Amino acid sequence: MTAEASQAGLSQGPSSDGLRPLRIALLTYKGNPFCGGQGVYVRHLSRELARLGHRVEVIGAQPYPVLDEGYDGLSLTELPSLDLYRQPDPFRTPGRGEYRDWIDALEVGTMWTGGFPEPLTFSLRARRHLRARRGDFDVVHDNQTLGYGLLGDVGAPLVTTIHHPITVDRRLDLDAAESRRRRASVRRWYAFTRMQKRVARRLPSVLTVSGTSRDEIIGHLGVRQDRIHVVHIGADTDLFSPDPSVPVVPGRIVTTSSADVPLKGLVFLVEALAKVRVEQPEAHLVVVGTRPAKGPVAQAMERYGLGDAVEFVKGISDAELVDLVRSAQVACVPSLYEGFSLPAAEAMATGTPLLATTGGAIPEVAGRDGETCLAVPPGDAEALAAGLNRLLGDPELRARLGAAGRERVLRHFTWARAAEGTVARYREAMARADGAAAAGPVAVVPAPAAGPAPVAVRTPAAEEPLTSHRESRATC
């Protein structure tokens, strides 16, 4: 495509790899692009796939995905659920007239018993929708639904992204539970992970976002290594970019976090801030997320008298978010675990120096300690405080790490590279399916040089879905 065609979102002629453009169904059971990584992934990947010349139809449930405008090959199909967790009335009971079929009844019944139904019920609705539209798509790409409904025939070869196993979240939430009653509630909520394990082991093609996530998927979910491929995601480096005209606020630390999720480690950053303010009273924290009314973070803020030193912001635009990160002297990722860490990549792309833990795949994104970031152990408030003090007190170090961080993101972590790697895996899955149908040799389209080498395997025909439908969950 010409540059003008790319900017206008046109998709005429061959795709960017010189082959026939693909018709892609991109599924997401939760699409909020402002809360959690799934909506961000769908928004940016769909845009870049359209830029490459492919037709992408995003099929999602509430909260519905927000897609970038101006691309002829990009569209949204709403596949509504009962939206049981919507604000301001989460865990609501629907009125009698809202029930449409047995899937709706299953959704409510699972919620009533303390489980999270959306992965299962979305997968059942998606299978029904896709089978009714057989022939409309060359490939179906599921974004971590991992529901029983996506086993068997969905009308096209299936590729699934698993960002990281939710069993990791389950373990951390159980570790943070303070009572037997709370632990029992956590187990009921995460009951859907049994379904996800069973489904994941039977998937023919799995994409994940980091080597750490690949290892966790093998270890936690039992997926065969030869079915998993790493395709790094990235930052929107045009949007997340340096801008010297944005004034930097002395002492400002910025993080993106769900305060009530132990995995995000925000309580340790709050404790670190209290220590830093002893020496640097201007230090303050801006959290992109919702202020907690109770829980460990709220308790820590009250205990250390940080009510005026910690600000929570939500519902801001992309431009406001970027300027907020640019205005910080330090961006921080205090997570105990991340399957990739988009906030780290986005902060680095702006040239803001990064302090991050070594939890999960964060080092894979952030790079080496002292070269492109400062790295500290997860769950260590003392180490976080030492890193903050060092960065806040050393402008030369901040400038060096900020410049090196942006360069790292530009080399390795962009959405354009992610889309190219994903398309290579689509074509491989299609070739594998064609080969299985013909019982002949499997042709493999090589992935870009940056990704792992493709592996040609003979995949057995997918089995019919299991009959038990008692498992489920939510992310943001």
Phi, psi and omega in degrees: 000150172286163177300322181295319179295320179298316181294328181277353179080021180282154182222046180269151177076191182293160177284180187294339178270007177084000181256176182298134176300146183262153173255111192246129169259117182251111186264139173211121183281344172221128188237011182299115182278000183250001185210104182092159188277343186294315179294323177297315180301312183294317182299310187282321179294317181298319179298314183290327175296319177295321178298329179283353176106007182265159175264122185239122174247111177277127180244113187216164177250178182291145350292130188295146178298150172251118184255152176289141183270163174096013180239114184299330183271012186238127181214163180239131172245122181274128179240085194291142168261195172272357176052056187286346184247019183290157173266144010261020184232063180295154181061036182282159172258118183294154173288160184303323183288351181277341183285130182249328184196186183293335178293322176298318179297320177298319181299313181292317181299320178294319177298317182298332180266013174090005180264174177247112191271346196298319178302317180291308186291325175296319181297323179292317177294320181295319179298316179299317180295315184291321179294326178290342182244031180308132180097350181280339188230147173274331183208146175248127181244113180264131180262081171059032171287309176054044179258157182304328183298340183268001170277156182082205188275118174245016173090353179195162177303141184254130171240136184235132171265128170243110182292314168195158181293131179291349174299334176293314177301317181301313181298315181293321178294323176293321178297327182275348182293136187258359181209162177296324179296317179294320179296321178296321178296318179298318180297319178296317182300318183269016180301334181296342182294336174296317176299315183297323176298313182297318181291314185302321182293343183253007181277138182283333185212118182240130172256145171218170196259354181201162176295325177298314178297321177303313181295322179293321180295319177296313185285319185272323187255346178076023178284139179295139184300325184284357176258000185248135179229134178272123171233104182297140172266188186196192180257155170280093189285348171283319179283307179275092185215159178293148175212098183299344181285345178276119182291138177274131183269120181304132176082359185281131175239133182239138173217157174247123187200146166268110189299330185269009180253109183305325181306330185281346172068021184296327182300326180289326177291322177297316177297320178296321179300319178301320179291319182295322184291346174296321180262331184230083187296345179279351181297134179210159187240133172246120182254124173278099185165184184267133177294129180281140176276335180207179179103180186301321181292313178299320179294319179295319178298319179289318182299322183262004179064044186256018183306323181269353184257354179235121180245137176249134178232143177212163178070021181273158180283168176303315181297320179293321178297315181297315180295326176297315179294319179298329184282352184273146171282332181218135167257139185230137172239099184267015190300147172284332180202141170218141175283337174211296182094080172298320179303325178294312181297319182291319178297316179298323180296332178280350185085009177278130182296143188247133166249123185218155173280174177259025181287127176062231185269006184303316179298331178297329179270309190282337180089196188277145177301129178086351179254307180238357180195176162254133184241138180224160179294148177290149176072022184237095182295324179298316180293321176298317180297318179297318178295318178297315179300318180297314182289316181297333183263003187224090182297327179293318177297318179300315181296318182293313181293322180298314180294318181291326179295315179298318180298323179296316180296316180299327181283323193239334195229076175236155180291331177297316178296321179298317181295318180298316178295324180292318179298321178301322179286326173302310184295325177295316179297320179295318179295321179295317179296318177298319180294321179294320181294322182270353183056034179244191180294152181263122176269134183240129173274121183300145174282162175305157186301331184289340184264173178292153181295141180291149179240124179270122180226155174267116183263126177294155179302140181296143179276169176287152182297153178291164186266340181281131182235043186255020183234150186193189173172175176224148165245161176006000000 
